[in-house]
Amino acid sequence: MMKKFVSGDEAVAMGVRLARPHVISAYPITPQTIVVERLSEMVEDKSLKAEFLHVESEHSAMAAAMGVSSVGARAFTATSSQGLLYMSEVMHYVSGARFPIVMMNANRSIAVPWSIYGDQRDSLSQLDSGWIQVYVEDAQEALDMIIQAYKIAENKDVLTPMMVNLDGFVLTHTYELINLPNQEKVDEFLPPIDSIVKMDINDPKSLCFSTSPEHNMEFKYKQHVAMLNAKKVIEEVDKEYGDMFGRYYDGLIEEYKTTDAEVLLLTVGSITGTARVVIDKLRKNGQKVGLIKLRYLRPFPEEELQKISSKAKVLGVLEKDVSFGYEGTVFTNVSSALSKLENQPQIYNFLGGMGGRDISKEDIEDIILKLIDAHNGKKIDRVQFVNLKARV
């Protein structure tokens, strides 16, 4: 296993090369651009044997990937922000047709105001598109999840496209030391694609077809069941990957110092590492606090979240998103899951980091101290913005 000092984007490109896609359909958009630049270089220098399609738009990038997958080949594409929204129409075609495409999304703010900096409103707006969604914490996890994503998506009981999300700039452009797996071991872990959803003259089938009301709902039900099936497959693939490469990610959800925690903070993506530092500090001060890293938003780990949270008194959800006029999208999902507990913890929503604004250790400590106040009986707002500098 070789060590490399690379950015999150470069780690994704290296993971893609190891996964041996047949075709990469690419349209560059900040802060994703480095991914497709590196992949184009790999195709050019022949370290990656693949076709590289430089298309004219993100919509075409996803449409091309769908065409690739429809003949049983392995496809990859990447995007960000407005580009992801431009792809949205085709994303529903892909998931409905059960094409196991893997896509990297560099999480970035949505206009207006226009911004190239990161939050998670782009991908969270696509939770109903039928794609598996995973959010990674660092460059190593980004590389590993690209490889795992193909094995999950191509599983015959899943056959569902998968989106690997990296926080824009904070992760995509930050350099870290990673372990680069050996190609032969990756080939052993991830065999060539053998999709049953493909054009085949020996086994003709209709793809991307229309249905009447008599049959449409049954197809959507099968999509739903496949997404639920992905839970078990995700756990199995994570264990197999850990056994082979020594890195386990605890499947759908990861817990940190939660066993005796009375107050929990839930995070998504790169902010998790900063939150761990704060948890450690408060633990040294005698506070019974813990951390939940929510890795997958779809399929949603309802039972796992309930199990971890069942003994806690207070839980805060920190997210880089807001569903205008209501609350954070992550919070809505978490709140729904925990409402089914007999002894539901108090739940609070903290919204921050939008448009790339920093969420500091001090901000996170302030959030957790507010949650401790709530545990001690003090009234705090159910939904509040972090580090809001002006009210308009």
C-alpha positions, -999 to +999 in steps of 0.1 A: +000+000+000+015+033-011+011+067+007+002+098-012-002+135-003-032+146-023-064+168-023-098+153-018-105+157-055-073+139-064-082+111-040-115+107-058-097+105-092-074+078-078-103+059-065-120+060-098-089+048-116-087+018-092-124+010-099-116+007-137-146+025-153-151+020-190-162+056-197-159+089-179-184+116-190-171+150-178-181+186-175-159+206-152-174+228-125-157+243-094-149+228-070-152+194-088-129+204-117-097+187-104-114+153-104-121+153-142-088+170-150-068+143-132-089+116-149-083+131-183-045+130-176-048+094-165-066+084-197-040+104-218-010+088-201-028+054-203-026+047-166-064+044-169-078+024-198-111+042-204-130+065-228-131+102-217-160+122-230-158+159-225-194+168-230-211+203-233-231+203-201-238+185-169-272+173-183-252+156-211-227+142-187-254+123-169-272+113-201-239+099-215-233+080-183-268+065-187-260+054-222-228+038-210-246+019-182-274+008-205-249-014-224-236-030-192-204-009-189-191+009-158-197+047-159-184+076-138-192+113-137-188+142-113-205+175-107-213+202-081-240+227-072-259+241-102-244+213-123-261+187-100-294+205-104-290+206-142-285+168-141-316+163-119-340+154-148-317+126-160-309+114-124-345+102-121-342+083-154-310+067-142-325+055-108-358+045-124-340+024-150-318+009-123-284+019-138-256+015-112-238+047-121-214+062-095-211+100-093-189+123-071-206+156-060-185+184-046-210+200-022-214+237-031-239+265-024-268+271-047-275+305-062-286+333-056-264+348-041-239+330-064-211+313-046-184+287-054-181+278-017-195+249+001-226+238+018-248+207+013-280+222-001-273+209-036-272+171-028-298+173+000-323+188-025-319+155-045-328+130-017-359+120-036-341+113-068-336+076-060-298+078-056-279+063-026-262+092-009-230+090+012-212+119+028-175+115+035-153+131+062-118+132+046-098+123+015-091+087+026-128+080+030-135+097-003-112+073-022-124+043-003-161+051-009-157+055-046-144+019-047-171+007-023-198+026-042-194+005-074-197-027-054-228-014-036-245+000-066-238-030-089-251-055-063-280-075-079-303-067-050-295-030-052-289-019-088-292+017-077-270+047-086-248+062-059-236+097-051-204+102-031-205+137-015-174+158-005-176+192+011-165+218-014-130+233-008-129+222+028-123+187+016-120+189-022-090+212-021-074+203+012-043+181+010-040+151+032-019+119+035-038+089+022-031+052+018-035+042-019-047+005-022-029-019-045-047-024-078-046-062-077-063-061-043-089-037-055-095-060-086-101-088-061-125-067-041-143-052-071-147-076-100-158-065-135-193-053-138-219-079-147-252-059-149-285-076-157-299-042-167-284-038-201-291-041-239-284-076-249-294-092-283-294-126-266-317-115-239-337-085-252-354-062-228-370-028-227-352+000-209-364+035-199-400+026-210-434+041-202-461+026-180-497+030-173-511+038-138-518+000-136-481-008-133-461+024-125-464+021-087-450-014-087-418-002-103-415+026-078-421+000-050-392-021-064-370+010-063-379+015-027-372-021-018-338-019-035-329+012-015-338-007+017-318-037+005-288-014+002-286-011+040-275-047+044-252-045+014-236-013+026-228-031+059-214-062+042-193-042+017-179-020+045-168-051+065-153-068+034-134-037+025-122-033+061-111-069+062-091-065+030-077-029+035-078-023+072-102+006+072-138+002+085-164+030+084-191+014+105-215+012+076-244+037+076-236+056+108-206+061+131-207+068+168-180+084+190-181+083+228-219+077+228-221+049+253-228+070+284-236+103+266-265+123+278-260+149+252-253+140+215-243+161+185-250+147+150-229+159+121-226+152+083-194+154+063-161+171+070-172+191+101-172+158+120-134+159+125-136+193+142-165+181+163-145+152+176-119+176+189-146+196+208-161+164+222-127+153+235-122+187+252-156+186+269-151+150+279-119+160+298-140+186+316-164+159+328-193+165+304-211+134+292-213+143+255-209+122+224-210+124+186-229+108+158-215+109+123-244+104+098-227+089+067-257+079+046-288+101+040-302+075+016-309+048+026-316+065+060-302+045+090-334+049+111-329+018+133-292+025+139-299+061+148-327+051+172-304+026+189-276+051+195-300+079+206-323+059+228-304+066+261-296+102+254-316+131+268-307+158+242-296+156+206-285+184+183-283+182+146-256+204+129-260+208+092-250+230+063-285+233+049-319+249+054-353+240+039-366+276+037-395+283+060-392+252+080-360+236+093-329+217+080-335+187+058-312+164+078-330+175+110-364+166+094-351+131+087-336+127+121-366+141+139-389+117+120-368+087+130-365+096+167-402+105+170-409+067+170-389+062+202-408+057+234-384+079+253-375+105+226-346+129+234-351+166+230-340+175+195-325+208+183-314+220+149-283+242+142-279+256+107-246+269+096-217+268+071-238+281+042-220+297+013-187+284+028-189+302+061-166+286+087-179+266+116-152+268+142-144+247+172-157+276+193-190+275+174-194+238+180-185+241+217-211+268+220-237+245+203-229+217+227-230+240+257-265+251+246-275+215+244-262+210+279-283+240+290-314+224+274-306+192+293-305+212+325-339+227+318-331+260+301-353+269+271-335+273+238-347+278+203-356+245+184-341+258+152-313+284+151-286+296+128-249+293+138-227+324+138-254+346+121-238+380+117-268+400+105-305+398+104-323+413+075 
